[in-house]
């Protein structure tokens, strides 16, 4: 990496090359979604907002890798979904009721950073206010204006926001960076310095609770309490958990309303509204998702042909990512999981540094991100090319469980139905093999959920109620038997997961990643084929 350019001509050459190879999209890809797509998403959002409200979205921060090196910028998925904007230091306001200025009525306003020639020389072209104005927004302003304006958010009944994160740095050389934008906004809505979002959410749930919702709210409290035990010491939350009568609930609603009386901002509703928008995919999104999934499936195929016992986990990961880049996917949608043997039993193993893979299964959970949309495909294969009897026995259980789960992914069915279908198979078959004695013990070997939405996030937001057409979900059962498990040691260090991306249609589930073989015999057959990488050899490094 060059840090200093010593001649004017060299600086000019670098600038020309940089402009030629970079696009305004910070992800390195030109967006394939139209301005109308994003405009329509904002219209639909506006229709879902409560009366006399405004929804406020901030772009994601620039995240630091170390010292003066930052990670490649990745836009906030909700912000991108609504705008198509891929640059940092931006704010979007979407109003439920029309606003008026000297130009007339408007429903939305986007604030963005200004173009800066020096910044563009180092980091690539920027769109600026002029570029954003061509993307179909009602109003576009410089981010500097947002910091200077006097905002009157108290005129709205509700200001809908997401809670603030603590990873926003303050660039002292920019008086209107994301940090300053958020500070200005916090001041305008009287956001307390000691605000506790979890308590607030629970207070809101209690304040609006109906009698039939009480059990669910109590479960929510129990979940939050696993992360913050002090919640159970809160007087209102404690009284709610102990309440037995309807009169007690009325009193608790009054107390929570009093505690939140000074806030007109809401950190609860917006996530649900966005989940309701994003859980069903439009045709434009399906096209991008299908491409990301096909790329990911092809990565699995090429690894099946290329892998050999002399490879390392990192080499296997590299083959997947080579395929992604070859097909134009700029990034992975999440940290790649490539774990052999005991590492396959670590659910979110991402170090991928084992060098001895011989005679082991290798679990490969990876997904290409294409134009922001990410796949999520997992295959588990024998590095030797042949499953051992123990590996094959457990693999067949996972395969049959996944088939049952995919079959259950019908329009109108619940997410729970997918899990129940998978669990039923795993329970019976683990008992048949003697790994468990009681059906409920299966959770020792299948400790995670087996279905989630995918889209702009690998765990895309959704309401997780009933399945509907044009939802794209995963079905991903697994069995993991770490060393020391209470079973015959012959099963130890076997970790298996099979994961596919399923489109829900009115005619039944469609496996979008079916191109990558799943059945054990199909995998063995493919692994016997030659690979284009068989002859790719690098010379040994000589280091003195």
VENTA-V515249 format. One line per field, one symbol per residue. phi: phi as a letter, one per 30 degrees, with the letter a starting at -180 (. if undefined). A space follows every 10 residues. Layout:
BEGIN
phi: ???
END
This chain:
BEGIN
phi: .dcbcdbddd ddeddddddd cccddddibd dccdddeddd ddddeedcdd dhbbcbbcdd ddcddahccc dedbddeddd edbidccdib bccbcdcdcb bdckcacabc cbdddbdddd ddcjdbdidd ddddcjddbb bddddedddc dcdddcdbcc bcddccccdc dddbdbdeed dddddeddch dddcdcdddd ededdddcdc eddeeddddd ddddddcbdd edcdeddddd dddbcddddd dddddddddc ddcccbccdd dddddddddc cdeddddddd dedddddddd dddedcdbdd dcedddedde dddeddcjdd bcdaedcbbc hdddccdcdb dhbdcccehc dbcbcbbdcb hjccdabbbb bdedjbdded dddddddddd ddeddddddc ejdceedddd dddeddeddd dddidbcbed ddddcbcbdb aadbldcdcd dadhccdbei dcbcbbdabb bdejddaeed cdicbbbbbb cccdbdcjdb ddcdddecdd dddddddddd cececdbcdd dccd
END
